[in-house]
Amino acid sequence: MKKVNVVAAIIRHDDKILCVQRGENKLSYISKKYEFPGGKIEEGETLEDTIIREIKEELEMDIKTEKPFITVNHQYPDFHLTMHTFICSCEDPTLTLTEHINYKWLKPSELKDLDWAAADIPIMENLIA
Ligand SMILES: Nc1nc2c([nH]c(=O)n2[C@@H]2O[C@H](COP(=O)(O)OP(=O)(O)OP(=O)(O)O)[C@@H](O)[C@H]2O)c(=O)[nH]1
């Protein structure tokens, strides 16, 4: 089974968290789902390098990693995902979507209203708790 290793950013600004929506995908279970921005770890990168690079690529945004949050292991029908997450901050919340189709800045109590990728559900629940 294919293994995918990603890092995702929980970007906070004021009392809100950034949530982004994936575009259409041939895998229906991730198509148009909400997620935390991020991506795959490249060779030689630290987890922090990955998240800074991915957020710049996907959102044209500069962030600072504050602390590691949880790591999730999730078995999707076609691959096994390990997703490391970091709580991050940004000075300027302005962003440009280069890959996603929508974004929302939500308070923790509002996170449960989105249609999340399955692997993100434990992350979202920990943020609410
Ligand atoms: N970045 C990110 N990926 C997630 C999250 N939740 C989740 O299930 N994934 C899955 O993890 C996989 C890897 O993420 P990615 O962003 O690098 O994937 P991708 O397919 O767009 O990358 P690629 O097209 O460059 O290969 C995707 O299948 C994605 O659906 C999340 O919160 N953030």
PDBQT file of the ligand as one rigid body, heavy atoms in Angstrom, charges set to zero:
ROOT
HETATM    1  N1  LIG A 201      -1.966  18.920   2.806  1.00  0.00    +0.000 N 
HETATM    2  C1  LIG A 201      -2.901  18.164   3.366  1.00  0.00    +0.000 A 
HETATM    3  N2  LIG A 201      -3.161  16.950   2.821  1.00  0.00    +0.000 NA
HETATM    4  C2  LIG A 201      -4.117  16.229   3.409  1.00  0.00    +0.000 A 
HETATM    5  C3  LIG A 201      -4.839  16.682   4.549  1.00  0.00    +0.000 A 
HETATM    6  N3  LIG A 201      -5.750  15.745   4.900  1.00  0.00    +0.000 N 
HETATM    7  C4  LIG A 201      -5.635  14.718   4.036  1.00  0.00    +0.000 A 
HETATM    8  O1  LIG A 201      -6.290  13.687   4.038  1.00  0.00    +0.000 OA
HETATM    9  N4  LIG A 201      -4.636  15.004   3.113  1.00  0.00    +0.000 N 
HETATM   10  C5  LIG A 201      -4.232  14.147   2.006  1.00  0.00    +0.000 C 
HETATM   11  O2  LIG A 201      -2.854  13.944   1.965  1.00  0.00    +0.000 OA
HETATM   12  C6  LIG A 201      -2.408  13.763   0.621  1.00  0.00    +0.000 C 
HETATM   13  C7  LIG A 201      -1.142  14.533   0.354  1.00  0.00    +0.000 C 
HETATM   14  O3  LIG A 201      -1.342  15.894   0.344  1.00  0.00    +0.000 OA
HETATM   15  P1  LIG A 201      -0.735  16.863  -0.792  1.00  0.00    +0.000 P 
HETATM   16  O4  LIG A 201      -1.370  18.188  -0.569  1.00  0.00    +0.000 OA
HETATM   17  O5  LIG A 201       0.728  16.799  -0.867  1.00  0.00    +0.000 OA
HETATM   18  O6  LIG A 201      -1.295  16.085  -2.033  1.00  0.00    +0.000 OA
HETATM   19  P2  LIG A 201      -1.386  16.375  -3.548  1.00  0.00    +0.000 P 
HETATM   20  O7  LIG A 201      -1.978  15.141  -4.114  1.00  0.00    +0.000 OA
HETATM   21  O8  LIG A 201      -2.091  17.669  -3.770  1.00  0.00    +0.000 OA
HETATM   22  O9  LIG A 201       0.115  16.511  -3.987  1.00  0.00    +0.000 OA
HETATM   23  P3  LIG A 201       0.757  16.277  -5.376  1.00  0.00    +0.000 P 
HETATM   24  O10 LIG A 201      -0.347  16.470  -6.379  1.00  0.00    +0.000 OA
HETATM   25  O11 LIG A 201       1.813  17.315  -5.412  1.00  0.00    +0.000 OA
HETATM   26  O12 LIG A 201       1.274  14.867  -5.337  1.00  0.00    +0.000 OA
HETATM   27  C8  LIG A 201      -3.578  14.149  -0.272  1.00  0.00    +0.000 C 
HETATM   28  O13 LIG A 201      -4.134  12.982  -0.808  1.00  0.00    +0.000 OA
HETATM   29  C9  LIG A 201      -4.543  14.818   0.689  1.00  0.00    +0.000 C 
HETATM   30  O14 LIG A 201      -5.878  14.588   0.347  1.00  0.00    +0.000 OA
HETATM   31  C10 LIG A 201      -4.542  17.961   5.094  1.00  0.00    +0.000 A 
HETATM   32  O15 LIG A 201      -5.137  18.427   6.086  1.00  0.00    +0.000 OA
HETATM   33  N5  LIG A 201      -3.569  18.662   4.465  1.00  0.00    +0.000 N 
ENDROOT
TORSDOF 0
